[in-house]
C-alpha cells in the first residue's frame, strides 16, 4: 500500500509542476506596452 500512495503523491507533484510551468510560460509572454495615442493631422 505504501508504494501506491508514494506513486500517487509523486504523480500529483509532477502534474502540479507541469501546470505551474505552463502557466508561467503563458503569463510570461503577456507583455503589454502602453503608448500614448498619437493622432496625425490630415
C-alpha positions in Angstrom: 0.0 0.0 0.0 2.9 2.4 0.7 4.4 2.3 -2.8 0.9 3.1 -4.3 0.5 6.1 -2.1 4.0 7.3 -2.9 3.3 6.9 -6.6 0.1 8.9 -6.4 1.8 11.7 -4.5 4.7 11.7 -6.9 2.3 11.9 -9.9 0.4 14.8 -8.3 3.7 16.7 -7.7 4.8 16.2 -11.3 1.4 17.3 -12.6 1.5 20.4 -10.4 5.0 21.2 -11.7 3.8 20.8 -15.3 0.7 23.0 -14.8 2.8 25.7 -13.0 5.4 25.7 -15.8 2.7 26.0 -18.5 1.0 28.8 -16.5 4.4 30.6 -16.2 5.1 30.2 -20.0 1.6 31.6 -20.8 1.8 34.6 -18.5 5.5 35.5 -19.2 4.7 36.2 -22.8 2.0 38.7 -22.0 4.0 41.9 -22.2 1.9 45.0 -22.8 3.4 48.2 -24.0 1.2 51.2 -23.5 1.9 54.0 -25.9 0.2 57.4 -25.8 -2.3 57.9 -28.6 -0.8 59.8 -31.5 -3.1 61.5 -33.9 -1.8 62.5 -37.3 -3.3 65.7 -38.7 -4.9 65.2 -42.1 
